[in-house]
Amino acid sequence: MRSIVHVTLTVLAFTVAALALPVTLGAVTLDASFENRYTQRTDGIAPPPVRKAHDPAKPTAVVVVGNEGAVVSDALAPYEVLAASGAFNVYTVAPQARPVTLTGGLDLSPDLDFAALDRLLSAKAPDVVVVPALPDLGEPTTRPVTEWLKRQLSRGSLLMSVCNGSGVLASAGLLDGRKATAHWIRIGGFDDEFPAVDWIRGTRYVDDGDIVTTAGILSGIDGALHVTERFAGTETARKAAEAVGWTHYSPGSSAPMTQNGFEAADTVVGFNTAFRWDKPMLGVLLTSGIRELELAAVFDTYGQSLAVETTAVGLDGSPIRSRHGLTFVPRGTPVPEDRLVVPGAEAAASHVADRYSALSPVYLHAGPGFPFDAVLEDLVRTTDTATTRWTARTLEYETGHLALDGEAWPWTVSLRPIGLAVLGLLAAFGIRALYRRIRRTSPTGRRGVVDPGKP
């Protein structure tokens, strides 16, 4: 019996030794992988946004972002669609007038805070409110947004959530008794968390009257085109789809789609989050006139991969204004990062980053195509196919037209937990051998040795 207990304890000890390093280091890297996506700036810089002209003859659409930020494509993709349609006054709004951080460290200066929006509209509700996914869903910090959303709906606004922005609406009780959809990764959890909602799968958006909800990330483009249809007609929506390069527009109804689910290859995200502790840092050069979708393509594609980190830089560190009037604030100027990437077709045409030729700037949008195409192709070249396919499915973006062929799997990263486990075992064997040696050489540990002080 003593022998069985001894063997069991020995096996248990070596199992713990094998798991200790990969679990400990993996947990630290995992936590950092998600924390770094919305790291707030600490320099106190808060430039005012550029003032926009307001046309009282047009309906007003606003994209609301929380004080803790928002998913970048959830906010910027519908913004560009609605702005490109020409049918709306379009603004970004937030509870407070200060920069907020979107995915990957892109700092946006909202056009208006809630009080300024009330003054602009003479206390009337905006016609459309777009609600992106917020990183602090379920936390008390979302309360200013959820309380404001309740008031807008009661005053006649059409609410449109993007991706897990439906969780924001559901947490406010606004989806109870309604049909809604969400990102495929979270919709199962929402089933349990918000059972009063009829969660619909296999569609890019659900129209429930004064609330429209969309599926994951780039489904927000379909939702915004649908909202444009409702306010300005199919022809205006079609032209907006052409203007932003979206070829999947389905007039009148949501196009059916295959509901994504977890696959065996998706384990790659676990390796990227837990064991890719040397993620490359990309400096993303912000330039005036860049399209909002071009920015979203860079920060969200690399960000959703969880294999790359990004930081926003500028030519001289000054704020820039995007194609449709948003103000973004870089966090410095280019330094010898791992890579310098330059989004934007206009930036590529003018070779705006050639002054940083020593950093070998990569012009991502030098060729034609939807802005996300070039970034996904860059991602597969610099990481691997499994990571890129995971990223595209997370974005809810069809990639059949792209050649996403690279290294099949991040083998080096995948071997790291095994190497850590081996190190743990070697350490355990070393400690065991040292313990045995001490016992053999200790007077109290030697068997058969009689204490000369005893008879």
Secondary structure, 3 states (H helix, E strand, C coil): CHHHHHHHHHHHHHHHHHHHHHHHHHHHHHHHHHHHHHCCCCCCCCCCCCCCCCCCCCCEEEEECECCEECHHHHHHHHHHHHHHCCCEEEEEECCCCCEEECCCEEEECCEEHHHHHHHCCCCCCCEEEECCCCCCCCHHHHHHHHHHHHHHHCCCEEEECCCHHHHHHHCCCCCCCEECCCCCCHHHHHHHCCCCEECCCECEEECCCEEEECCCCHHHHHHHHHHHHHHCHHHHHHHHHHHCCCCCCCCCCCECCCCCCCHHHHHHHHHHHHCCCCCEEEEEECCCCCHHHHHHHHHHHHHHCCCEEEEEECCCCCEECCCCCEEECCCCCCCCCEEEECCHHHHHHCCCHHHHHHCCEECCCCCCCHHHHHHHHHHHHCCHHHHHHHHHHHCCCCCCCCCCCCCCCHHHHHHHHHHHHHHHHHHHHHHHHHHHHHHHCCCCCCCCCCCCCC
